[in-house]
Amino acid sequence: MGKRSISDTNAQAGPHLPVLMDEVLAAFAPIDGKRIVDGTFGAGGYSRALFEAGASVIAIDRDPSVQPFADALQAEFGDRFIFMSGRFSELDILATTHAPIDGVVLDIGMSSIQLDQAERGFSFMRDGPLDMRMSASGESAADLVNGLETEQLANLLYAFGEERKSRRIAQFITAAREIAPIQSTLELARIIEKAIGRKPGNAHPATRSFQALRIAVNAEFEQLVAALFAAERLLSEGGRLVVVSFHSLEDRIVKRFFDPDKGRPAQSRHLPQVVGEARRWVDVAKARKVGQAELSRNPRARSAVLRAATRSDVEPRAMTLTGLSVPEVREA
């Protein structure tokens, strides 16, 4: 998982802008002298702001294209900055030699920069290879689109993209690939638009399908859960975890992670009451969303949600997907 999961309808909105920056800084305050892990470095927007507030930063990203941004910050901030190439799901392993760590910030999804690089294959607004791999390795979106059975593909689009017309889209994709493999982003976008139409003023009809494919290609939900538990292992009592997510599926996972009791069914007053497990996270802040002023500057930020909490002194949990409402692709 890289950075912001944002709609492609504003792909011409301009250069990358870090989202909810003031709220992120406020969640870590006071910052001066702290050591913070930026687990989703991207173009380094959060890292730079943390530096300017007085922190040292350990930055992590698996996307090789971010290296020039890391090099620039290294030249400017010297030994206050350490960059590590790797997955944020392994942030505890990567950052443990630099402990103690005072905080972790995660900006979930994909970056504007990745969207704007047509050759990466993330955007349905620019023609490029149907790739979508954050780390430039492994199975691509084209492999899924051309290799999955119709029912499997429909289930994937529904589970990861919440696409209600997933079956019709999958049928159109299957019919098209029988003529020739689907290789480009615009080709796939046209097939989806043909399948379900397009109404003026609505989001592009390929929005949800492209989201679903990107999530599947990069195992984004699994990476998110692993990163949350990695932060729980890395941070000691008093450490802060700040997470910015960009769609409801991710935000629900983060919400349930911070407060597992939220995901449990209501208890009957006629039965013995089940005592909840000890809280690993306290001072769980109310979800923060982008204000109108920031939205006017950066329309791409409209769906962003920030959640933050403080690590307690309770031992970390074993990683589990149970109770986190992680979407699953139903078997065909």
Secondary structure, 3 states (H helix, E strand, C coil): CCCCCCCHHHCCCCCCCCCCHHHHHHHHCCCCCCEEEECCCCCCHHHHHHHHCCCEEEEEECCHHHHHHHHHHHHHHHHHEEEEECCHHHHHHHHHHHCCCCEEEEECCCCHHHHHCHHHCCCCCCCCECCCCCCCCCCCHHHHHHHCCHHHHHHHHHHHHCCCCHHHHHHHHHHHHHHCCCCEHHHHHHHHHHHHCCCCCCCCCCHHHHHHHHHHHCCHHHHHHHHHHHHHHHCCCCCEEEEEECCHHHHHHHHHHHCHHHHCCCCCCCCCCCCCCCCCEECCCCCEECCHHHHHHCHHHCCCEEEEEEECCCCCCCCCCCCCCCCCCCCC
